Amino acid sequence: MIKETLVATRSGATQNPMQRSLTQSSLTHTVKIADPAVSVPTSGKKMVLMRQVIGEELRRRRNEQSRTLRDVSRDAQVSLGYLSELERGQKEASSELLAAICFALDTPLSSLLAGVSSEVARREAMLSDRTHFSIA
């Protein structure tokens, strides 16, 4: 599902996309945002989403340390809700945010990314295997 965002005019007011064509002073770009619960298909193929794998890896490492979301969010100075959304793969994390979370988890960013890379490769291989074999 795609959602259209509100468009801000130069005067600072917001309009819905239908009203923007009536105003000459509106911005020229509308941003389309994919619903995070829906994976984006590529020519009918399933794909691995980095945000989901990163979130799973963050959660796995946090649970290995027997730490709560509240502990890590406090130490990383990230809101509890946002960290929860990251772990569920609903939000994309910036490199600065990932670095802060890794610091709070006392794990190198490179280690997190290596784990993510390995998992993405494993899932891609599984998807590739499924496309080459079909059950008759």
Backbone bond lengths (Angstrom), bond angles and torsions (degrees), N, CA, C in turn:
res aa  C-N    CA-C-N  psi(-1)  N-CA   C-N-CA  omega(-1)  CA-C   N-CA-C  phi
1 M - - - 1.435 - - 1.514 108.12 -
2 I 1.313 118.62 138.28 1.450 123.73 179.99 1.520 107.91 -112.05
3 K 1.322 116.05 136.95 1.452 121.45 177.47 1.515 108.07 -114.75
4 E 1.339 118.04 143.00 1.450 120.33 173.90 1.509 108.11 -98.41
5 T 1.309 116.06 137.25 1.447 120.18 178.95 1.521 109.92 -84.33
6 L 1.319 115.85 163.08 1.450 119.93 173.97 1.513 108.67 -72.25
7 V 1.306 116.67 149.74 1.449 121.96 -178.24 1.519 108.41 -105.77
8 A 1.311 117.38 128.36 1.463 121.20 179.08 1.518 109.20 -87.30
9 T 1.316 116.33 134.94 1.458 120.20 176.67 1.513 108.87 -88.58
10 R 1.304 116.07 168.98 1.463 119.95 179.95 1.522 111.43 -64.36
11 S 1.325 118.03 -24.30 1.457 120.53 179.06 1.519 111.42 -79.29
12 G 1.363 117.69 -7.15 1.453 121.34 177.57 1.513 113.08 98.39
13 A 1.301 119.40 -10.92 1.462 121.63 178.68 1.517 109.37 -77.83
14 T 1.322 116.80 159.58 1.457 119.74 177.30 1.514 109.52 -111.93
15 Q 1.324 114.67 151.70 1.450 121.42 179.36 1.511 108.07 -137.31
16 N 1.325 116.18 156.96 1.447 117.05 172.35 1.528 107.77 -81.14
17 P 1.324 118.73 164.16 1.468 121.29 -175.20 1.524 114.14 -58.75
18 M 1.335 118.63 -28.23 1.462 120.44 179.74 1.531 110.83 -70.46
19 Q 1.330 117.87 -34.37 1.453 121.35 -179.11 1.522 112.21 -77.51
20 R 1.318 117.82 -24.42 1.456 119.59 -172.47 1.522 112.50 -63.82
21 S 1.328 118.70 -29.49 1.458 119.77 -179.78 1.524 111.56 -70.78
22 L 1.318 116.77 -17.65 1.452 120.94 179.75 1.523 112.19 -83.57
23 T 1.316 117.69 -15.06 1.454 121.78 -175.59 1.514 109.74 -113.09
24 Q 1.311 117.41 124.62 1.453 121.48 -179.51 1.524 112.17 -72.48
25 S 1.342 118.08 -23.26 1.457 120.20 -174.64 1.525 112.85 -88.94
26 S 1.330 118.00 6.65 1.463 119.26 -178.67 1.526 110.54 -77.68
27 L 1.325 115.18 158.90 1.454 120.62 177.64 1.522 109.58 -66.50
28 T 1.308 116.37 162.34 1.463 119.94 -174.52 1.517 113.87 -95.86
29 H 1.341 119.30 -4.40 1.456 120.79 -175.58 1.516 111.64 -119.56
30 T 1.302 115.39 138.50 1.453 121.90 171.92 1.516 106.95 -115.92
31 V 1.314 116.64 133.09 1.448 121.57 -178.34 1.515 109.03 -96.41
32 K 1.313 117.16 128.12 1.456 121.47 175.87 1.517 107.81 -100.47
33 I 1.325 115.78 129.53 1.456 121.21 -177.20 1.516 108.21 -117.23
34 A 1.334 116.14 126.96 1.454 120.44 177.96 1.517 109.34 -74.53
35 D 1.317 116.26 141.17 1.458 121.68 175.38 1.523 107.00 -64.31
36 P 1.364 118.33 124.34 1.463 119.72 -175.32 1.520 113.98 -63.89
37 A 1.331 118.13 -19.18 1.460 120.11 -179.24 1.529 111.77 -79.21
38 V 1.326 116.99 -12.31 1.460 120.87 -176.94 1.521 108.55 -108.71
39 S 1.339 117.23 122.73 1.457 119.13 177.24 1.525 108.91 -75.95
40 V 1.304 115.11 146.93 1.454 121.11 -176.56 1.517 108.85 -85.36
41 P 1.340 118.66 118.79 1.463 119.93 -179.49 1.528 110.94 -76.87
42 T 1.310 116.25 147.21 1.456 122.36 174.69 1.518 106.65 -119.86
43 S 1.311 117.00 102.48 1.457 122.89 -179.19 1.524 111.66 52.16
44 G 1.320 116.83 39.58 1.450 121.06 178.59 1.515 114.38 79.60
45 K 1.322 118.18 0.79 1.464 121.97 -179.13 1.528 109.69 -95.56
46 K 1.328 115.14 148.99 1.456 119.49 173.17 1.514 108.08 -79.68
47 M 1.331 115.03 153.88 1.452 119.11 -179.60 1.514 110.15 -139.64
48 V 1.308 115.34 158.18 1.454 122.17 178.99 1.526 107.58 -86.69
49 L 1.327 116.87 129.82 1.459 121.22 178.06 1.523 109.46 -100.38
50 M 1.319 115.89 122.91 1.468 121.16 -178.45 1.520 111.74 -57.80
51 R 1.321 117.79 -41.04 1.469 119.43 -176.24 1.525 111.41 -61.33
52 Q 1.337 116.78 -32.60 1.462 119.60 178.89 1.530 110.82 -72.29
53 V 1.312 116.59 -42.79 1.466 120.16 -178.78 1.532 109.96 -68.11
54 I 1.319 117.34 -41.32 1.466 120.56 177.50 1.525 110.02 -61.06
55 G 1.328 116.65 -45.21 1.459 120.31 179.40 1.516 112.40 -61.02
56 E 1.323 116.48 -43.35 1.468 120.53 178.80 1.522 111.43 -63.65
57 E 1.325 116.46 -39.32 1.465 120.60 179.82 1.530 110.81 -68.24
58 L 1.326 116.98 -40.08 1.471 120.04 176.70 1.527 110.49 -62.01
59 R 1.327 116.20 -45.46 1.465 120.24 -179.75 1.534 111.13 -63.68
60 R 1.334 116.05 -42.85 1.464 119.98 179.64 1.521 110.70 -59.47
61 R 1.319 117.21 -45.93 1.463 120.94 -179.35 1.523 111.73 -66.95
62 R 1.322 117.40 -38.91 1.470 120.82 177.53 1.524 110.47 -63.94
63 N 1.326 116.30 -44.59 1.472 120.26 179.61 1.528 112.35 -66.36
64 E 1.340 117.74 -35.11 1.462 121.04 176.28 1.528 111.25 -58.97
65 Q 1.318 116.02 -30.65 1.464 121.39 179.73 1.530 112.02 -91.09
66 S 1.317 116.45 2.47 1.475 122.30 -177.89 1.525 111.56 53.84
67 R 1.328 115.66 42.46 1.464 121.08 -179.84 1.512 109.90 -107.44
68 T 1.302 115.72 152.26 1.461 120.96 178.96 1.524 109.60 -91.40
69 L 1.328 114.83 162.34 1.459 120.05 173.69 1.525 109.89 -56.93
70 R 1.320 115.99 -40.36 1.467 120.81 -178.52 1.526 111.20 -60.70
71 D 1.335 117.22 -43.47 1.476 121.25 178.43 1.526 110.89 -58.38
72 V 1.324 115.33 -52.03 1.463 119.93 -175.31 1.526 110.77 -68.57
73 S 1.323 117.83 -40.07 1.466 119.80 179.86 1.525 110.55 -62.78
74 R 1.320 117.15 -38.92 1.469 121.21 178.02 1.527 110.04 -65.00
75 D 1.331 116.81 -49.02 1.465 120.68 -177.08 1.524 112.60 -67.33
76 A 1.323 117.38 -33.31 1.468 121.49 -179.78 1.527 111.77 -87.90
77 Q 1.326 116.53 -8.59 1.469 123.13 -175.89 1.533 110.89 56.72
78 V 1.334 113.89 48.01 1.462 123.50 177.07 1.517 106.47 -123.46
79 S 1.319 117.17 141.40 1.463 118.24 -178.91 1.532 110.50 -62.71
80 L 1.303 114.72 147.14 1.466 121.61 -179.51 1.529 110.74 -57.55
81 G 1.318 116.71 -45.94 1.464 121.18 -179.44 1.515 112.60 -62.47
82 Y 1.332 116.30 -41.38 1.458 119.76 -179.04 1.520 110.77 -67.18
83 L 1.336 116.58 -42.66 1.466 120.02 177.72 1.523 110.77 -61.44
84 S 1.312 116.31 -39.64 1.459 120.60 177.51 1.528 110.71 -62.13
85 E 1.327 116.66 -43.36 1.467 120.04 178.39 1.525 111.53 -64.62
86 L 1.333 116.83 -36.75 1.472 119.93 176.59 1.523 110.53 -62.37
87 E 1.327 115.83 -46.74 1.462 119.47 -178.43 1.526 112.35 -64.63
88 R 1.312 117.26 -29.28 1.471 120.38 178.58 1.521 112.07 -86.72
89 G 1.325 117.38 1.64 1.461 121.29 177.70 1.512 113.77 74.66
90 Q 1.307 117.15 22.78 1.464 120.72 -178.95 1.519 113.53 -94.70
91 K 1.324 116.95 -16.17 1.467 121.51 179.58 1.515 109.77 -128.45
92 E 1.329 115.16 150.30 1.461 122.01 174.07 1.520 108.02 -90.47
93 A 1.312 117.85 137.18 1.456 121.73 179.75 1.526 110.41 -100.98
94 S 1.324 116.45 137.89 1.462 120.28 173.85 1.527 108.72 -74.07
95 S 1.311 116.02 165.46 1.465 119.62 178.80 1.526 110.99 -64.10
96 E 1.331 117.42 -35.68 1.461 120.88 178.21 1.520 111.01 -65.11
97 L 1.316 116.17 -41.71 1.460 120.93 179.78 1.522 110.76 -66.78
98 L 1.324 116.89 -43.96 1.469 120.05 176.97 1.526 111.11 -60.85
99 A 1.322 116.69 -40.19 1.465 120.23 179.21 1.529 110.55 -63.65
100 A 1.327 117.68 -41.22 1.469 121.14 179.36 1.526 110.92 -65.26
101 I 1.329 116.98 -40.85 1.467 120.75 179.70 1.529 109.82 -68.04
102 C 1.330 116.65 -42.63 1.466 119.97 177.95 1.521 110.37 -61.88
103 F 1.324 117.91 -40.91 1.462 121.48 177.71 1.526 109.60 -60.68
104 A 1.344 116.42 -44.05 1.467 120.76 178.66 1.526 111.59 -63.70
105 L 1.324 117.08 -31.98 1.462 121.70 179.03 1.529 112.11 -87.91
106 D 1.339 116.55 -0.28 1.462 122.40 -178.78 1.530 111.13 54.07
107 T 1.324 114.65 46.14 1.455 121.09 178.34 1.527 108.25 -134.29
108 P 1.322 118.58 138.24 1.463 119.92 179.02 1.531 111.34 -65.85
109 L 1.314 115.41 142.52 1.454 120.64 176.85 1.522 110.41 -57.43
110 S 1.335 116.44 -39.38 1.467 120.34 -179.91 1.528 111.13 -61.60
111 S 1.318 117.02 -34.86 1.464 121.12 178.54 1.528 110.67 -68.17
112 L 1.322 116.20 -42.82 1.472 120.32 177.31 1.527 109.63 -60.44
113 L 1.334 115.90 -48.35 1.467 119.86 -177.11 1.527 112.18 -67.13
114 A 1.325 117.46 -32.70 1.471 120.19 176.31 1.523 109.85 -65.67
115 G 1.331 116.95 -41.37 1.463 120.65 176.74 1.519 112.01 -63.87
116 V 1.326 115.62 -40.67 1.466 120.68 177.94 1.522 109.96 -64.49
117 S 1.326 116.76 -43.95 1.464 121.34 -179.58 1.528 111.32 -60.50
118 S 1.316 116.47 -44.22 1.468 120.46 178.78 1.526 111.55 -62.30
119 E 1.315 116.18 -42.02 1.465 120.33 -179.54 1.523 111.51 -68.53
120 V 1.321 117.29 -39.82 1.469 120.43 177.17 1.529 109.45 -62.16
121 A 1.317 117.85 -44.59 1.472 121.52 178.68 1.526 110.75 -60.62
122 R 1.337 116.92 -42.42 1.468 120.81 179.44 1.527 110.54 -62.30
123 R 1.327 116.92 -45.09 1.471 120.60 -179.03 1.521 111.78 -68.22
124 E 1.324 117.04 -37.90 1.463 119.66 177.00 1.521 110.64 -63.24
125 A 1.322 116.62 -40.14 1.466 120.46 178.47 1.529 109.92 -63.82
126 M 1.324 116.75 -40.86 1.469 119.86 178.49 1.525 110.78 -63.70
127 L 1.325 117.07 -43.07 1.461 120.40 178.26 1.516 111.34 -64.19
128 S 1.317 116.23 -39.09 1.460 121.18 179.07 1.527 110.59 -65.12
129 D 1.330 116.78 -42.64 1.462 121.04 178.44 1.520 111.34 -61.99
130 R 1.299 116.89 -38.33 1.473 120.63 -179.02 1.514 111.97 -67.18
131 T 1.342 117.18 -31.83 1.455 119.67 -179.03 1.521 111.95 -78.57
132 H 1.351 117.02 -22.82 1.454 119.79 -179.27 1.525 113.30 -86.61
133 F 1.320 116.81 -21.50 1.457 120.31 -178.84 1.508 109.20 -118.35
134 S 1.307 115.72 134.57 1.459 119.61 174.37 1.516 108.77 -129.55
135 I 1.302 115.12 147.75 1.468 120.44 -179.64 1.522 107.62 -92.28
136 A 1.314 115.59 125.50 1.473 120.48 -177.68 1.507 110.67 -88.77
